[in-house]
Amino acid sequence: VNQIEIHPWLQRPELRKATIDICAIPMGYSPLARGQKVNDSGILKIAESVGCTSAQAAIKWVYDTGSITIPKSSNHGRITENLESLNFDISDFNDDFSSLEESYVSGWDPTTEP
């Protein structure tokens, strides 16, 4: 497992591919960008089209990339909502998700910090 920050605003396709190429599995932490992007207009538009919440759309996107993701929450309702993200089909919105990429690091960036 290679645990890295992955979400619709930090997609890291090359790093995910390199991880898979060495027979490891990417694990996307912070699938909601630490909650900093759940009200982003792009993800809200996708979520509305799919019929889910923005959090569900982001979590499902990470999952659909082939990455393990375990969104953190101690709120029972949000835990249930997060699990229900697996029930949505977002495959028609690949281009919309691609347009969200902005290299947004919500936490520590090992490429710029020791």
N, C-alpha and C positions, 0 to 999 in steps of 0.2 A: 504494500500500500504506500502510495505517495500522497500525503495529506497536504493539500494546497488550497488556497482561497480560489474558489470557482463560483461564479454567479453570472447572470446575463450581462453584467456590466464589466466583467473581468473573465472572459471566456477561455483564454489560454489554450487554444487548439494545439499549438506546437508542443507545449509541455504535456498536455494530456496524451498526445500521440507518442511522445518520447517515453512516457511512463508505461504505456501499453506495449511499446516496442521492447521493453526490458522485462516483459511478462509481469508487470505490477499493475495494480488497479488504482486509478486516481480516486482520491477521497476529497470531495469538495466541501471544505468548511466555509461557514458564513454564506450559505446559499441565498440569504436575504441581505447581504452586504451590511451585516450588523443592524438591520432594520433601517438603514440610512436611505434606501432606495425604494421602499415599498410603496411610496406615493409618487414615484416617477411616472410621468404622463405616458411614456411608452409602454411600460408594463401594465399600467391601469387600462390602457386601450386594448391590449392583448387579452387581459383577464376578462374584461367586459365582453369581448367577442367570444371567448371560450365559455363563459358562464361560471367563472371561479374567482377567487380572490387573487390579488397581485402576489401574495405570498405563495399561494398554491401554484401559480403559473411559474414563478421563479424556481421553486423546489422541483417541480416536474421537469423544467428545462434541464437542471443539473442532472437529475436522474436519467433523463433521456440521452444525455451525452455519454452514458456508460459509466458515470462516476457514482461512487457511494456518496450519499449525503445523509447527515443526521442533524436536522435543524434543532437548535437548542430552545427549549421552553419548559417552564415549570407550570404553565397555565394549561389545565386539562382541556379546555376548549380549543386552544391553539394546537395542542398535541394532536387532537382528533382532526382538526382542520388540516394540519400538515400531512397526516397519514392519508386523508382523503384526496390529496393532490395526485396520488397515483391513479385515480379514477378518471382523470381528464386526458383527452387527446389534444395535444398541441401541435401535432405534426404539420398542420396547414399554416403554421405561423413561423416557420424556420427563418424566412427572410426578415420578419419583424423582430425576432430575437437577435438575429445577426446585427441589425441596425442599433441595438442597445449597447454594443461593445464600446467602451470608452477607457479601457485600462484603469478602471476605478478600483484602487486598493483601499479596502475599508479598515484594515488593521496593519500589522507589521509587514513590511515589504522586505523579504530577505535579499532581493536583488539590489537594494539601495542602502540597507542598514546592516550593521554587523550582527 
